[in-house]
Amino acid sequence: MTYLRRIIAGLLMAAAIQYIPLFTLACFASRSDRPLTFSCWLPLLAVFLFLNVRPLPKTAPTGRIQQLAEAVELLQLFAAEFLVSLIIQILFLWAVVFRIIPTPGGVGRPLLLSADLTLVILSLCALFWSGMLRVYLTSVQLGIKHRLLAALCGWIPLVNVWYLMKIIRIAKDEVEFETQKWELDLVRAESEVCKTKYPLLMVHGVFFRDFRYLNYWGRIPKELIRNGAVVCYGQQQSAASVEDSGKELAARIRQIAEETGCEKVNIIAHSKGGLDSRAALAQDGCARYVATLTTINTPHRGCIFAEYLYDKIPHSARLKLAAAYNAAMKKAGDPNPDFLAAVYDLTERACLARNQVLPNAPGVVYESVMSYCRKAQHGRFPLNMIHPIVKHFDGLNDGLVSVESAKWGSNFTLLEPVGKRGISHGDVVDLNRENIRGFDVREFYVKLAADLKRRGY
């Protein structure tokens, strides 16, 4: 059954479930045709309930997207039924009031009207809540903001209709986008475009860890693996000095080489992870295990904003904040977290001093990538608040790091925002799992890995 036919069938069933029970009420009042009434009403009720449970054949790539696709259809059916029901209710009210429709069996007009309105509301509520609950439970792109705003706008007439249309559009776009990604991966599955010669070692930034069930890189690793890549993780502490993190990474690189038998790795590092990776390459003998280092939004020349904060915050406050963070991360698994050392190593003076004594390792290809936001609101909290301050100190930035600070190596790529939307520090690692118009973050990393493969790495 085509999509249009499903909508038409749904509208017919919805109309039937609203008005045939009125016939039931009239027949009970007149004590006639009860078996015939039940034989008409109950099958229609069963069909209507089935439309609420399984309105679509399975066509989506995953169970989550399937449920979301069904939710979109239910909400569209609700909007169509609401409009049709409104028109029919006005006509029905006019017909009853002016006695065009008789009230059989002595059923009074108020009872007939109230029964009719009750059935209409119940059928609309069944469609609406069945669809809305599925959207709330399955949509990623809806986010917390839209979920809260939808709940608030639901109490405001006309605004609630506008926001319902917005939710339908967001959910529908998500279904279409994820389905297209799945179809694209199916087409190129045999090509294994991301199957590089050496494994990909993905190194996280500061104040994060490589948790098992909460991936720092969002949906990116699964997309790379789906296209043939072998993905490993840095697993260094969330906060430590660049030197200490470099030692951890160097040990991790040697471990990967020994366990997998690979000669080298391709490092893809984000934010401070890029500085940690450069420090790892300076460790004795580690560079021979690394083919390429691609840094993503890394402050190679530091952050003036970080330096300003470090100097201005009172020493006692810094110590309290550091103690609280270190204690929390020890419980999370970090053996020896050092909040203050991590922050200080991001300052401009620390980075410039390090660059003087930390040259690029011979035989390793160094490349860098950077993005930026045109406006503060392009970044999620707290980047949207920090962006104008960083802009004052550092110029064009992604909410934390300036474009000039991120340039490093033989090749530099600047990700230009398409339209009004910027690409923030979190967007480049899919931190919010957001589908950004004009920038497919998963496809960017697929192309990055495919380019490494093409060049023999």
C-alpha positions in Angstrom: 0.0 0.0 0.0 1.4 3.4 -1.0 1.9 6.2 1.5 -1.1 8.2 0.1 -3.3 5.1 0.3 -2.3 4.5 3.9 -3.2 8.1 4.8 -6.6 7.8 3.1 -7.2 4.5 4.7 -6.3 5.9 8.1 -8.7 8.9 7.6 -11.5 6.6 6.6 -10.9 4.3 9.6 -10.7 7.4 11.9 -14.0 8.7 10.6 -15.6 5.3 11.0 -14.4 4.9 14.6 -15.9 8.3 15.3 -19.3 8.0 13.8 -20.4 4.4 13.7 -20.5 4.2 17.6 -23.1 7.0 17.3 -25.2 4.5 15.3 -24.5 2.0 18.1 -25.8 4.4 20.7 -29.0 5.1 18.7 -29.6 1.4 18.1 -29.2 0.6 21.8 -31.6 3.4 22.7 -34.2 2.0 20.2 -33.4 -1.6 21.3 -32.8 -2.9 17.8 -30.0 -4.3 15.6 -27.5 -4.8 18.4 -25.7 -7.8 16.8 -25.4 -5.9 13.5 -24.1 -2.8 15.3 -21.3 -4.8 17.1 -20.4 -6.6 13.9 -19.8 -3.2 12.2 -18.1 -1.4 15.1 -15.7 -3.9 16.6 -13.8 -4.7 13.4 -13.4 -1.0 12.7 -12.1 -0.5 16.2 -9.6 -3.3 15.7 -8.3 -1.8 12.4 -8.0 1.7 14.0 -6.0 0.3 16.9 -3.8 -1.7 14.4 -3.0 1.6 12.6 -1.8 3.0 15.8 0.4 0.0 16.6 1.9 -0.9 13.1 1.1 1.8 10.6 4.1 1.1 8.3 5.7 -1.9 6.7 9.3 -2.3 7.8 11.5 -0.3 5.4 13.9 1.6 7.7 17.5 0.6 8.3 17.2 0.2 12.1 14.4 -0.4 14.6 14.8 3.1 16.0 14.4 4.7 12.6 11.5 2.4 11.8 9.7 3.6 15.0 10.5 7.2 14.1 9.1 6.7 10.6 5.9 5.3 12.1 5.7 8.2 14.5 5.9 10.7 11.6 3.1 9.0 9.8 0.9 8.9 12.9 1.5 12.6 13.6 0.7 13.5 10.0 -2.4 11.4 10.2 -3.4 13.2 13.4 -3.0 16.6 11.7 -5.1 15.5 8.7 -7.7 13.9 10.9 -7.9 17.0 13.1 -8.6 19.2 10.1 -11.2 16.7 8.6 -12.8 16.2 12.0 -13.1 19.9 12.7 -15.0 20.4 9.4 -17.3 17.4 10.1 -18.0 18.5 13.6 -19.1 21.9 12.5 -21.4 20.3 9.9 -22.6 17.7 12.4 -23.4 20.3 15.1 -25.3 22.4 12.5 -27.3 19.4 11.3 -28.3 18.3 14.9 -29.2 21.8 16.1 -31.4 22.4 13.1 -32.9 18.9 13.3 -31.6 17.9 9.9 -30.4 14.7 11.6 -33.1 13.1 13.8 -32.2 11.7 17.2 -33.6 8.1 17.1 -34.8 6.2 20.1 -35.4 9.3 22.2 -31.7 10.1 22.5 -31.4 13.8 23.3 -29.3 16.3 21.3 -26.9 17.1 24.2 -26.2 13.4 24.8 -25.7 12.8 21.0 -23.4 15.8 20.7 -21.3 15.1 23.8 -21.0 11.4 22.8 -19.8 12.4 19.3 -17.3 14.9 20.6 -16.0 12.4 23.2 -15.3 9.8 20.5 -13.6 12.4 18.2 -11.3 13.5 21.0 -10.4 10.0 22.1 -9.6 9.0 18.5 -7.4 12.1 18.0 -5.7 11.5 21.3 -4.9 7.9 20.4 -3.2 9.1 17.2 -1.4 12.1 18.7 0.1 10.4 21.8 1.0 7.2 19.9 3.0 9.3 17.5 4.4 11.9 20.0 5.6 9.3 22.5 7.4 7.4 19.7 9.1 10.7 18.5 10.2 11.6 22.1 11.6 8.1 22.7 13.4 7.5 19.3 14.4 10.9 17.8 18.0 12.0 18.3 17.7 15.3 16.3 14.8 16.5 18.4 17.2 17.2 21.3 16.3 18.4 24.8 15.5 21.9 23.7 12.8 20.9 21.2 11.3 18.4 23.6 10.9 21.0 26.3 9.6 23.7 24.0 7.1 21.3 22.5 5.8 20.5 25.9 5.5 24.2 26.7 4.0 25.2 23.4 1.4 22.4 23.6 -0.6 24.7 25.9 -0.7 27.7 23.6 -3.4 27.6 20.9 -2.1 28.0 17.3 1.5 28.0 18.5 1.1 24.3 19.4 0.0 23.6 15.8 3.1 25.4 14.4 5.4 23.5 16.7 3.8 20.2 15.9 4.6 20.9 12.2 8.2 21.7 13.2 8.5 18.4 15.1 7.1 16.5 12.2 9.7 18.1 9.9 12.6 17.4 12.2 11.6 13.8 12.6 10.9 13.3 8.9 14.3 14.8 7.9 16.0 12.5 10.4 14.3 9.4 8.9 15.2 10.5 5.4 18.9 11.3 6.3 19.6 8.2 8.2 17.9 6.0 5.5 20.1 7.7 2.8 23.2 7.1 4.9 22.3 3.4 5.3 21.6 3.0 1.6 24.9 4.7 0.7 26.8 2.4 3.0 25.1 -0.6 1.4 26.2 0.5 -2.0 29.8 0.9 -1.1 30.1 -1.9 1.5 32.2 -4.1 -0.8 34.5 -1.3 -1.7 35.7 -0.8 2.0 36.6 2.8 1.3 37.9 3.3 4.8 40.1 0.1 5.0 43.4 1.9 5.4 46.8 0.1 5.4 47.3 1.0 9.1 44.6 1.1 11.9 43.0 4.4 12.8 43.9 5.6 16.4 41.3 8.1 17.6 42.6 10.3 20.4 40.1 12.3 22.5 40.4 15.8 23.9 40.6 17.2 27.4 38.0 16.5 30.1 36.7 13.4 28.4 37.5 9.7 28.4 37.0 6.8 26.1 34.0 5.3 27.9 32.7 2.0 26.7 29.0 3.0 26.3 29.4 6.7 25.7 31.6 7.3 22.7 33.5 10.6 22.6 33.3 10.5 18.7 29.6 10.0 18.5 28.4 8.1 15.4 31.8 8.5 13.6 33.5 5.2 14.6 30.6 3.0 13.6 30.4 4.7 10.2 34.2 4.2 9.7 34.0 0.5 10.8 30.9 0.0 8.5 33.1 1.1 5.6 36.0 -1.1 6.4 38.2 0.8 8.9 39.9 -0.7 11.9 39.4 1.7 14.8 41.4 2.0 18.1 41.2 4.5 20.9 43.9 6.5 22.8 42.5 5.7 26.2 44.6 8.4 27.9 43.4 10.2 31.1 40.8 12.9 30.8 43.1 15.6 32.2 46.9 15.6 32.6 49.8 17.6 31.3 50.7 17.2 27.6 53.9 15.4 28.5 52.2 12.9 30.8 49.4 12.3 28.3 52.0 11.8 25.6 53.7 9.1 27.6 50.4 7.3 28.0 49.7 7.5 24.3 53.1 6.3 23.4 52.6 3.2 25.5 49.1 2.7 23.9 50.6 3.0 20.4 53.2 0.3 21.2 50.5 -1.9 22.7 48.4 -1.7 19.6 51.4 -2.5 17.4 52.3 -5.5 19.5 48.7 -6.8 19.8 47.6 -6.3 16.2 50.9 -6.9 14.4 50.5 -3.7 12.4 53.6 -1.8 11.6 52.1 1.7 12.2 48.9 3.6 13.1 47.2 6.6 11.6 46.4 9.0 14.4 43.2 11.2 14.3 43.3 13.5 17.3 40.9 16.2 18.5 41.6 19.3 20.5 44.2 18.7 23.2 44.5 15.2 21.9 46.5 16.6 19.0 49.0 18.1 21.5 49.2 14.8 23.4 49.8 13.0 20.1 52.7 15.3 19.1 54.2 14.7 22.6 53.8 10.9 22.1 55.7 11.1 18.8 58.6 12.8 20.7 58.9 9.8 23.0 61.9 7.5 22.3 61.2 5.2 19.3 57.4 5.9 19.2 57.5 7.8 15.9 58.4 4.7 13.9 55.0 3.3 14.9 53.0 6.3 13.4 52.4 6.9 9.7 50.2 10.0 9.9 48.9 12.5 12.5 45.8 14.5 11.6 44.8 17.0 14.3 41.2 18.2 14.4 40.6 21.7 15.9 43.8 21.5 18.0 45.2 24.7 19.7 48.8 24.2 18.5 49.6 27.8 19.4 47.4 27.8 22.5 44.4 29.7 23.6 44.8 33.3 24.8 41.3 33.0 26.4 42.5 30.0 28.5 45.6 31.9 29.6 43.4 34.9 30.6 41.2 32.6 32.7 44.1 30.8 34.3 45.7 34.1 35.4 42.5 35.8 36.5 40.9 33.1 38.6 42.1 33.3 42.2 44.6 30.6 43.2 42.4 29.3 46.0 39.5 28.9 43.6 41.7 27.1 41.1 42.8 24.6 43.7 39.2 23.9 44.9 38.0 23.3 41.3 41.0 21.1 40.6 40.6 19.1 43.7 36.9 18.5 43.0 37.6 17.5 39.4 40.5 15.2 40.2 38.5 13.4 42.9 35.6 12.8 40.6 37.7 11.5 37.7 39.7 9.2 40.0 36.4 7.5 40.8 35.7 7.4 37.0 38.9 5.5 36.4 41.7 8.1 35.8 44.8 6.9 37.8 46.3 10.4 38.3 44.2 13.2 36.9 45.7 16.7 37.0 43.2 19.4 36.1 45.5 22.4 36.5 48.3 20.9 34.4 45.9 20.2 31.6 44.5 23.7 31.6 47.9 25.4 31.8 49.2 23.4 28.9 46.5 24.9 26.7 47.6 28.5 27.3 49.4 30.4 24.6 52.7 30.7 26.6 52.8 27.0 27.3 52.1 26.0 23.7 54.5 28.5 22.2 57.3 27.3 24.5 56.5 23.7 23.7 56.6 24.3 20.0 60.2 25.5 20.3 61.4 22.2 21.8 59.0 19.8 20.2 59.7 19.5 16.4 57.8 17.3 14.1 59.1 13.7 14.0 60.8 12.7 10.8 58.9 10.3 8.6 55.5 11.2 10.0 53.0 13.1 7.9 51.5 16.0 9.9 48.1 17.5 8.8 45.5 19.6 10.5 41.8 20.4 10.2 39.8 23.3 11.6 36.3 24.6 11.6 34.7 27.8 12.9 31.4 29.4 13.9 30.2 32.7 12.4 27.9 33.4 15.3 27.8 32.4 19.0 24.5 30.6 18.7 26.0 28.1 16.3 27.5 26.3 19.2 25.7 24.4 21.9 26.0 25.4 25.6 28.5 26.4 26.9 30.3 27.1 23.6 27.7 29.6 22.5 28.5 31.6 25.6 32.3 31.3 25.3 32.5 32.1 21.5 32.3 35.9 21.7 34.9 36.0 24.5 37.3 33.8 22.5 36.6 35.9 19.5 37.7 39.0 21.4 41.0 37.4 22.4 41.7 35.0 19.6 39.6 36.0 16.6 37.7 33.6 14.3 37.1 30.4 16.4 35.0 27.3 16.9 33.8 28.3 20.4 37.2 27.3 22.0 40.1 27.3 19.5 41.0 30.0 17.0 41.6 29.2 13.3 45.1 30.5 13.4 46.1 28.4 16.4 44.9 25.1 14.7 47.2 25.4 11.6 49.9 22.7 11.7 51.8 20.4 9.3 52.1 20.1 5.6 48.4 20.3 4.8 45.7 22.4 6.5 41.9 22.1 5.8 39.5 24.7 6.8 35.9 23.5 7.1 33.8 26.4 5.8 30.2 26.6 7.2 27.5 26.3 4.6 24.8 28.9 4.9 24.3 30.5 8.3 25.2 27.4 10.3 28.7 27.2 11.8 30.7 24.1 12.8 31.7 24.2 16.5 34.4 22.5 18.5 31.9 19.8 19.5 30.3 19.4 16.0 33.6 18.1 14.5 33.5 15.1 16.8 29.7 14.6 16.6 29.4 15.5 20.3 25.7 16.3 20.0 24.8 13.7 17.4 23.3 16.5 15.3 22.7 16.3 11.6 24.0 19.7 10.4 22.8 21.0 7.0 25.7 21.3 4.7 28.1 19.4 6.9 27.8 15.6 7.2 30.4 14.9 10.0 30.3 11.1 9.5 30.9 11.5 5.8 33.8 13.9 6.4 35.7 11.3 8.4 34.8 8.6 5.8 36.5 10.8 3.2 39.4 11.5 5.5 40.0 7.8 5.9 39.4 7.1 2.2 42.1 9.7 1.4 44.6 8.1 3.7 43.9 4.8 2.0 44.3 6.3 -1.4 47.7 7.7 -0.4 48.8 4.2 0.9 48.5 4.9 4.6 
